[in-house]
């Protein structure tokens, strides 16, 4: 099997050492925010922890630090909110803490794999890049990791939006000419099949647990940005610790 699918940081840690490329999918909202920020010309530095060490990390790397959605101000507007990032004047470098997407990116990079940030906004572009670069072969195995969320005890909470995002990438990749000789694991096939069978993924995104949480939190616009299916052709790739546009 040359194309695998898994959930969360633990499976990223397991799958990354055998993968040439790991695709991170955290639709609401890390990888969507990464895509929007990179479109704005910003290099995004993922960081695992949203605590005091994040500020020190940002200073060390000459970057601005994203804060919580409700902590944004007129002079410091950068948060995990894709809608807010879209309207903000962006810095050259931005540290984006995320216990889910950033942690997976770090685990994948530690295993030596190339790391790509995918969302529903760029899933077709990601699939094309993967095919063009020869990933998903026996020599260059591919792993797609759905981030998921966390329960209060810190355990993984599978998230529909990330399963759909991963399935969208896998379905598009399986449809490329280059992928015809590649073999998806049953888990990867199941994720792609779910995407293909979902009649209205936009409605699913707005109605899923994470989507409803953002509505209740007062950020429905973040769900709307995340639901821009194939609205972007940009593919963020982790280079020297920062997500940048693939070249």
C-alpha positions in Angstrom: 0.0 0.0 0.0 1.6 3.3 -1.1 -1.1 5.8 0.0 -2.3 5.7 3.6 -4.7 7.6 5.7 -4.6 8.3 9.5 -5.9 10.4 12.3 -4.2 12.9 14.6 -0.6 13.4 15.9 -0.2 9.8 17.1 -0.8 8.2 13.6 1.3 11.0 12.1 4.1 9.9 14.3 3.6 6.3 13.2 3.1 6.9 9.5 5.5 9.8 8.9 8.8 7.8 9.1 7.8 5.6 6.2 6.3 8.4 4.1 8.0 10.7 1.6 5.2 13.2 1.9 2.6 13.8 4.6 -0.5 15.9 3.9 -2.0 17.6 6.9 -5.7 18.3 6.8 -7.2 20.6 9.5 -10.1 22.3 7.8 -11.5 24.2 10.8 -9.2 25.9 10.9 -5.4 25.5 10.8 -4.7 24.4 7.2 -7.4 26.7 5.9 -5.8 29.6 7.8 -2.3 28.6 6.5 -3.6 28.7 2.9 -5.2 32.1 3.4 -2.1 33.5 5.1 0.3 32.2 2.4 -1.9 33.6 -0.3 -1.4 36.9 1.5 2.4 36.6 1.1 3.1 35.4 4.7 5.4 32.5 5.7 3.6 30.5 8.4 5.6 28.9 11.2 3.5 26.2 12.8 3.9 25.8 16.6 2.5 23.1 18.8 1.7 25.0 21.9 -0.6 28.0 22.6 1.3 29.2 25.7 4.0 31.5 26.8 6.6 29.7 24.9 4.9 30.6 21.6 5.8 34.3 22.1 9.4 33.4 22.7 9.4 31.3 19.6 8.0 34.1 17.5 10.6 36.6 18.8 13.4 34.1 18.1 12.2 33.7 14.5 11.4 37.4 13.9 7.7 36.6 13.4 4.4 38.0 14.6 2.4 35.7 16.8 -1.2 34.7 16.1 -3.5 35.0 19.2 -6.9 33.7 20.1 -9.9 34.8 18.0 -11.3 37.0 20.7 -7.8 38.4 21.6 -7.4 40.2 18.2 -7.0 44.0 18.2 -6.8 46.6 15.5 -3.0 46.6 15.8 -2.7 42.8 16.3 -5.3 41.2 14.1 -3.7 37.8 13.4 -5.5 34.8 14.7 -6.4 31.2 13.6 -9.5 32.8 11.9 -9.1 32.5 8.1 -11.7 35.3 7.6 -9.8 37.6 9.8 -6.4 36.8 8.1 -8.0 37.5 4.7 -8.8 41.1 5.7 -5.7 41.9 7.8 -2.5 43.5 6.7 -0.2 40.5 6.9 3.3 40.3 8.3 6.2 38.6 6.5 6.3 35.8 9.0 3.5 34.5 11.4 3.7 31.9 14.1 0.4 30.0 14.1 0.0 27.9 17.2 -2.3 24.8 16.9 -2.3 21.7 19.1 -3.7 19.7 16.2 -2.5 20.8 12.8 0.8 22.3 13.9 1.6 19.2 16.0 1.0 16.9 13.1 3.2 19.1 10.8 5.9 18.9 13.4 5.6 15.1 13.8 5.7 14.7 10.0 8.7 17.0 9.6 10.6 15.2 12.4 10.1 11.9 10.5 11.9 13.5 7.5 8.8 13.7 5.2 7.8 16.7 3.1 4.8 18.3 4.6 1.8 19.8 2.7 -1.1 21.7 4.1 -4.4 20.8 2.5 -8.0 22.0 3.0 -11.2 21.9 1.0 -10.1 25.2 -0.6 -7.1 23.6 -2.4 -7.7 19.9 -2.4 -7.5 19.5 -6.2 -4.3 21.6 -6.4 -2.8 19.5 -3.7 -3.7 16.3 -5.6 -2.1 17.6 -8.8 1.1 18.6 -7.0 1.4 15.2 -5.3 0.9 13.4 -8.7 3.4 15.8 -10.4 6.0 15.1 -7.8 5.6 11.4 -8.0 4.3 10.8 -4.5 2.2 7.7 -3.7 4.6 5.2 -5.3 6.5 2.4 -3.6 9.6 4.7 -3.7 7.8 7.8 -2.4 4.9 6.7 -0.2 2.2 9.2 0.7 0.3 9.6 4.0 -2.8 11.9 4.4 -3.5 12.8 8.1 -6.9 14.2 9.2 -6.2 16.3 12.2 -9.4 15.9 14.2 -10.1 17.8 17.4 -9.6 17.1 21.1 -11.9 15.9 23.9 -11.5 17.7 27.3 -9.2 14.8 28.4 -6.9 15.5 25.4 -7.9 12.4 23.5 -8.6 12.5 19.8 -12.1 13.6 18.7 -12.6 12.5 15.0 -13.9 15.5 13.0 -16.1 15.2 10.0 -14.7 18.3 8.3 -11.2 16.8 8.4 -12.4 13.4 7.1 -14.1 15.2 4.2 -11.0 17.2 3.5 -8.7 14.2 3.5 -11.2 12.3 1.4 -11.3 15.2 -1.1 -7.5 15.1 -1.5 -7.5 11.3 -1.8 -10.3 11.2 -4.3 -8.7 13.8 -6.5 -5.4 12.1 -6.3 -6.8 8.7 -7.2 -8.4 10.4 -10.2 -5.0 11.6 -11.6 -3.4 9.7 -14.4 -0.2 9.3 -12.4 -2.1 7.6 -9.6 -3.5 4.7 -11.7 -0.7 2.3 -10.5 -0.8 3.5 -6.9 -2.5 1.5 -4.1 -4.6 3.1 -1.5 -5.1 1.5 1.9 -8.7 0.5 2.8 -8.8 3.4 5.2 -7.7 5.8 2.4 -10.2 4.3 0.0 -13.0 4.7 2.6 -12.2 8.4 3.1 -12.2 9.0 -0.6 -15.5 7.1 -1.0 -17.1 9.2 1.7 -16.1 12.4 -0.1 -17.5 11.0 -3.4 -20.8 10.1 -1.7 -21.3 13.4 0.1 -23.9 15.3 -2.0 -23.5 18.6 -0.3 -20.1 19.0 1.5 -20.7 22.7 2.1 -23.9 21.9 4.1 -22.0 19.2 5.9 -19.2 21.6 6.9 -21.7 24.2 8.2 -23.7 21.6 10.1 -20.9 19.4 11.6 -19.9 19.8 15.3 -16.9 22.0 14.6 -18.9 24.2 12.2 -21.7 24.7 14.7 -19.1 25.5 17.4 -17.7 28.3 15.3 -21.2 29.6 14.7 -21.8 29.6 18.5 -18.5 31.2 19.0 -19.4 34.1 16.7 -17.3 33.1 13.7 -19.5 31.7 11.0 -17.4 33.5 8.4 -14.6 31.1 9.1 -16.8 28.2 8.1 -17.8 30.1 4.9 -14.1 30.6 4.0 -13.3 26.9 4.7 -16.2 25.9 2.5 -14.8 27.6 -0.7 -14.4 24.3 -2.5 -11.3 24.5 -4.8 -11.3 28.2 -4.3 -7.5 28.2 -4.3 -4.7 26.8 -6.5 -2.0 27.5 -4.0 -0.3 24.7 -2.1 1.6 25.5 1.1 4.7 23.3 1.7 6.8 23.3 4.8 10.2 24.6 4.0 12.8 25.4 6.7 10.1 25.3 9.4 7.7 27.6 7.6 4.8 27.0 5.2 5.4 28.7 1.9 3.9 28.5 -1.6 5.1 25.4 -3.4 7.6 26.2 -6.2 
